[in-house]
Amino acid sequence: MGKMPKQALINALKVFIALGLIYWLVTAGILDFESFKKVMHPTPIIAGLLLEIFAIFSNNWRWLILLRARGINSTHRETMSLSLIGIFFNFAVPGGVGGDLVKGFYIVKDYPEKKLDAALTVLVDRIVGLFSMLTLALFGSLFIWSTMSRSSALMTTMGFILLMWLGISVFFALALHPRIGKSAMIPNLLQKLPGGEIFKKLFGAICAYSDHKKELGWAFLLSALGQQAHIFIGIMIGYYLGLDLSIWFYICLVPIGIVSSILAIVPAGIGVGQAAFYFLFKFHSEEAGQIGAIIATALQIFLFAWGLIGAVLYLQRKKPKQLEEVSL
């Protein structure tokens, strides 16, 4: 009986946090529903929601593969619950990785005997996702290079994307190398850099997958598959609003816009995402820029809709898995 008031207080606090965040997002106008009204019709909304849950499922499967490769035998149901909770908190915590902190917290609590491995899978999962987005953007740019070269600002952006892609590629190549990855040379060099301790831990986390390159490959493919869903959402909205644009532009520009949102230090990249999509699509025309901003809003709203399920799951979340098993 003594535990009931405490549990009731925790549940009440969770309800307050969840409802408070939802109220803040709506009343502050952070989610721009006004611009989204242009595509508020059953067909694009249903299609967008289905494509978004497909992307969420693909990304969750990616994380599950990385978890199991490190000996953490979670399930689709467990990780999907944490993924949805993480999506909800992405809209509350600054940066597009705020939800990862929540996912990491819960997976560590569920598997305390593999605390470090569990936490680092979240970081590796994010890097694999980022790498797949950069790869898609560069791949798409190959087919529209002559058109993109007319915009110096866009070419500068692509140069930055290429540098990021090369940096991650080299990082992975060194970490997965059978000899270099196991030597102390690279970690010692990384530790001397600003934020070197984080880079050192990430390097060690990727090194741990040196015997699981196949799993990393599958994780990359699943991530790219999930990104295709976001690209199709962009194509669908552009077509619905009458934008005549090659599919290669969407393959290139949508991932870049999402990367910009992830790197932004604002909740779920809101505002920055719209600005990024507007800038990227505007090089085609002013109308295309406005539609690009609507695409960013649509992606956020579809994601937020599924994130609301994460809010419900967060309220229902009780003890960590391992503690539940002990109590039984």
GICORZI-V204950 format. One record per backbone hydrogen bond with DSSP energy under -1.0 kcal/mol. CO is the residue of the C=O (numbers start at 1). NH is the residue of the N-H. Records with the same first field share a line. If there is no record, write none. Layout:
CO->NH, NH
//
This chain:
3->7
4->8
5->9
6->10
7->11
8->12
9->13
10->14
11->15
12->16
13->17
14->18
15->19
16->20
17->21
18->22
19->23
20->24
21->25
22->26
23->27
24->28
25->30, 31
31->33
32->36
35->38
36->39
37->40
39->41
41->45
42->46
43->47
44->48
45->49
46->50
47->51
48->52
49->53
50->54
51->55
52->56
53->57
54->58
55->59
56->60
57->61
58->62
59->63
60->64
61->65
62->66
63->67
64->68
65->69
67->70, 72
68->71
72->74
75->79
76->80
77->81
78->82
79->83
80->84
81->85
82->86
83->87
84->88
85->89
86->90
88->91
89->92, 93
90->268
95->98
98->102
99->103
100->104
101->105
102->106
103->107
104->108
105->109
106->110
107->111
111->114
112->115
114->118
115->119
116->120
117->121
120->124
121->125
122->126
123->127
124->128
125->129
126->130
127->131
128->132
129->133
130->134
131->135
132->136
133->137
134->138
135->139
136->140
137->141
138->142
140->143
144->148
145->149
147->150
148->151
151->155
152->156
153->157
154->158
155->159
156->160
157->161
158->162
159->163
160->164
161->165
162->166
163->167
164->168
165->169
166->170
167->171
168->172
169->173
170->174
171->175
172->176
177->181
180->183
184->188
185->189
186->190
187->191
190->193
193->196
195->199
196->200
197->201
198->202
199->203
200->204
201->205
202->206
203->207
204->208
206->209
207->210
209->212
212->216
213->217
214->218
215->219
216->220
217->221
218->222
219->223
220->224
221->225
222->226
223->227
224->228
226->230
227->231
228->232
229->233
230->234
231->235
232->236
233->237
234->238
235->239
236->240
237->241
238->243
239->242
243->245
246->249
247->251
248->252
249->253
250->254
253->257
254->258
255->259
256->260
257->261
258->262
259->263
262->96
264->266
266->95, 269
267->270
269->273
271->275
272->276
273->277
274->278
275->279
276->280
277->281
278->282
281->284, 285
285->289
286->290
287->291
288->292
289->293
290->294
291->295
292->296
293->297
294->298
295->299
296->300
297->301
298->302
299->303
300->304
301->305
302->306
303->307
304->308
306->310
307->311
308->312
309->313
310->314
311->315
312->316
313->317
320->324
321->325
322->326
323->327
324->328
//
